[in-house]
Amino acid sequence: MKAEECVMESSMLKIIDLSFSYDGKREVLSGINLDIKAGECIGLIGANGVGKSTLLKLIVGLEFAKKGKIIVNNMEVNSKNLREVRKNIGYVFQDSDAQLFMPTVHEDVKFALLNYGYGKDEADQIAYETLKKIGIENLKDQSIYHLSGGQKKLVSIATVLVLNPDMIIFDEPTVCLDPKNRRKFMEVLRSLGGTKIVASHDLDLIYDTCDRSVLIADQRIVKEGITQKILTDRELLENNGLELPLSMISRNKMSVIM
Amino acid sequence: MNKIDYAIMEIHHLDHEAKKENILTRINPLAKLIITFLYIILLTSIDRYKPQQCIYMCIYLILIKIIGEISMKKCIKRLKVIFTIVLVIGIANPIINRNIVAQIGKIPISSGMISMTTLMIKGCFAIIASYFFIITTGMENFCVALRMIHIPGVLITVILLIYRYIIVFLKEVQRIWTAYSMRAPNQKGVNFKAWGSMIGSLMIRSIDKAGNVYDSMELRGFNPDTFFDKKNGFCEIDLIYFIFSAAVIVVIRYINIFEMIGNVFVFQ
């Protein structure tokens, strides 16, 4: 029992035998077991429709599985403690337009603070400091509607970072970002402390930023391990509907030319 | 900028203006709501054959315009469609009611014409008062005011979400419209054959997006039961505003100030 407690303490996220189905018939995820330690940056990879986003939704309690357990920071995710769980997890949506709904950047960033009972002045100050941390304090009074795609993504990060969560989840974070904004996003991602889960098809991003990767296919975890090992295994990737990261392909081509 | 872009921007502008720092935006939303309600009630209670009494009611609107630093130009621009509808409301009165009650030069004035004028003035003033309330309060604070008078949280959440849904809906309309017009460059409008599928996909997509927005709100701690209860109660400035505004409205409604001033001069 004590040994189990010890393991639990170092775990930020523990998923035990999780299975999920939307319609009660066809399973989207089946027998998922995963243990993520505090401070790790995990890449969640897999072809379209394998259940990456569903798994993320289950972690934050937007969906509930009938079978299995999800334990975040020693708290089991269930309908009773959602508020506390969600305070510990930041979720950055794939579509920033869905994440940002207040009239201005500053108001959107402080939305969560006000909901968690912070006073107006304190919320103003923390929101400003968060914007400054990401380097977008100049956007403070901008209307959400006037932001570019890259700016929206950074503001989305600020909206979850403001609560100083223990874990941040990114769902396809580099979709629609141009190279410059992608680079900026990667800088921000690297600078963030805490545990991070990045679900993406952008394998170059995963290769550059994640310590460990989890490959999902056929409703289950096919492979889990060090990112560099998984993302250089051409056969493994191709068997599961993926390809080597572009940087690896060009590196291989270069070595053939040389 | 196309019409949909413009509409979305206008909604954002309304929110922006409600956040402007001035005396009116700082007043408790409930105080403003009650005052606006009182104004509309007293305005609509004016006899339909007394248009001059309606005109006195503009004093309150002028005061709010000055204190709230509200642009009348923008107000008329934004409300022009509603004004047009309001002006049409009483149009049948002169036909129904043809009793001649006065004459200006050679033009006979019927009681129907008078009641039509009163209706038009009442409608326009009521809409301007509501606009002034929204522009100085914002949708979120309006919901807070509703909560303060114990309207159920669920109902208020629906109002707030519908407001947010309008923006999501407009953005989806814009996307679908762009996608359609790019593939049908020579068409004017949308072919009737495409209407059904277009509206269907528009509804599905916008509802899906609205669901995501609500998820995002929930993930950041939004709770309809507590969200609208967190604002402050009445303070001194709210009370002063409330008493002063109520007094002004009652005075201009029940006391004929201009007649009183006129009488003073006549007696002198």
Interface residues (C-beta under 8 A of the other chain):
Chain A: V60 L62 R83 R86 K87 Y91 F93 D95 D97 A98 Q99 F101 P103 T104 E107 F111 A112 L114 N115 Y116 G117 S143 I144 Y145 T159 V160 L163
Chain B: I8 M9 H12 D15 H16 K19 R164 I167 K171 K209 N212 V213 D215 S216 M217 E218 L219 R220 G221 F222 N223 T226 F227 K230
